[in-house]
Amino acid sequence: MLARKRGLALLAAFAALPGCGGGDDDAQPVETATQPAVASDQRGVLQTIDALQSASRRGAGADICGDLFTPRLVRSLERASTRDCATEVRTRLFRRDDVISVQRGIEVEGTSATAVIRKGDGDVSTLHMLKLAGRWRIDRVTPAGPS
């Protein structure tokens, strides 16, 4: 359970992925390798992680547990901590000053997805997500440790 709490602590903030720059209208087209557009399901995963960052910065444990975690993860946290999920999230699992980034390669297969996140101190974790009622929710966190 300590590993699960450590992994959940990584979710305190979300650093946006770099955007594309604008081009010069007068420039000739140049053959370059371009990044493919982010697929709809991948975008949904990123939106969940972004919502997690926003809610954690507000200390909105109830929003995180009710809207962003699966019921299974909520039950697991409550059993492990003997407190309700919102209290556990608000008081122990998130720090407003943590910074994380989402690595490339979000994998989506049907209603399951994984996203690898990296914390500013080098800790890496995998978010295992499920699509429930059309929305991506965090179901489990697997810490990989420092890189």
C-alpha positions in Angstrom: 0.0 0.0 0.0 2.9 2.3 0.6 3.8 1.9 -3.0 0.3 2.9 -4.0 0.3 6.0 -1.8 3.7 6.9 -3.2 2.4 6.5 -6.7 -0.7 8.6 -6.0 1.4 11.4 -4.5 2.8 11.9 -8.0 -0.5 13.1 -9.3 -0.4 16.5 -7.7 0.2 18.6 -10.8 0.2 18.3 -14.6 2.7 20.0 -16.8 1.1 20.6 -20.3 2.7 18.9 -23.2 4.6 21.2 -25.5 2.5 22.8 -28.2 3.3 23.4 -31.8 4.7 26.7 -33.0 3.2 28.8 -35.8 4.6 29.0 -39.2 5.6 31.8 -41.6 3.0 32.3 -44.2 5.6 33.2 -46.9 7.9 30.3 -46.2 8.1 27.5 -48.7 6.9 24.1 -47.4 9.7 22.0 -45.9 9.6 18.3 -45.6 9.8 17.5 -41.9 8.7 14.7 -39.7 5.6 15.8 -38.0 3.9 14.5 -34.9 0.5 12.9 -35.6 -2.5 14.6 -34.1 -3.4 13.4 -30.7 -6.2 10.8 -31.0 -9.5 11.5 -29.3 -9.1 8.8 -26.6 -5.6 10.1 -25.9 -6.9 13.6 -25.6 -9.5 12.3 -23.1 -6.8 10.7 -21.0 -4.9 14.0 -21.0 -8.1 15.9 -20.0 -8.5 13.6 -17.0 -4.9 14.2 -15.9 -5.4 18.0 -16.4 -8.6 17.9 -14.4 -6.7 16.0 -11.7 -4.0 18.7 -11.6 -6.7 21.5 -11.3 -8.6 19.7 -8.6 -5.5 18.8 -6.6 -4.3 22.4 -6.7 -7.7 23.5 -5.3 -7.5 20.7 -2.6 -10.8 19.3 -4.1 -10.5 15.8 -2.8 -14.2 15.1 -3.3 -14.0 16.0 -7.0 -10.9 13.8 -7.5 -12.5 10.8 -5.8 -16.0 11.3 -7.3 -15.1 12.3 -10.8 -11.5 11.2 -11.6 -10.9 7.9 -9.7 -12.8 4.7 -10.4 -15.0 3.3 -7.6 -12.5 0.5 -7.2 -9.6 2.9 -6.6 -11.8 4.9 -4.1 -12.6 1.7 -2.2 -9.0 0.6 -2.2 -7.8 4.0 -0.8 -10.5 4.0 1.9 -9.6 0.4 3.0 -5.9 1.2 3.2 -6.3 4.5 5.0 -9.4 3.9 7.2 -10.6 7.4 6.1 -12.8 8.5 3.3 -11.1 9.0 0.0 -11.6 12.8 -0.2 -10.0 13.3 3.2 -7.1 11.0 2.3 -6.5 12.7 -1.0 -6.8 16.2 0.4 -4.5 15.6 3.4 -1.9 13.1 2.3 -1.7 12.2 -1.3 -1.3 15.4 -3.2 1.1 18.3 -2.8 0.4 21.5 -4.6 4.0 22.1 -5.5 4.7 18.8 -7.2 5.2 19.0 -10.9 4.7 16.1 -13.3 4.7 15.6 -17.0 3.0 13.1 -19.2 5.5 11.2 -21.4 4.8 10.4 -25.0 3.1 7.1 -25.9 -0.2 7.1 -24.2 -1.6 3.7 -25.0 -5.3 3.1 -25.5 -6.8 -0.3 -26.1 -10.6 -0.3 -26.1 -11.7 1.0 -22.7 -8.3 0.7 -21.1 -5.4 3.2 -21.3 -2.0 3.7 -19.7 -0.1 6.9 -19.4 3.4 7.2 -18.0 4.0 10.3 -15.8 7.3 11.7 -14.5 7.6 13.7 -11.4 10.1 16.6 -11.2 12.3 14.6 -8.8 12.6 11.8 -11.3 10.0 9.4 -9.9 8.0 7.6 -12.7 4.6 6.0 -12.5 2.1 4.5 -14.8 -1.5 5.5 -14.6 -3.9 2.7 -15.5 -7.2 4.2 -16.7 -10.6 2.9 -17.6 -13.3 4.5 -19.7 -16.5 4.5 -17.7 -19.7 6.2 -19.0 -17.6 7.8 -21.8 -15.0 9.4 -19.4 -11.5 8.3 -18.6 -10.9 7.6 -14.9 -7.8 6.6 -13.0 -8.1 3.0 -11.8 -4.7 2.2 -10.5 -1.2 3.7 -10.2 2.0 1.6 -10.5 5.1 3.4 -9.3 8.3 2.6 -11.3 10.6 4.5 -8.9 13.3 7.0 -9.8 14.7 6.9 -13.3 
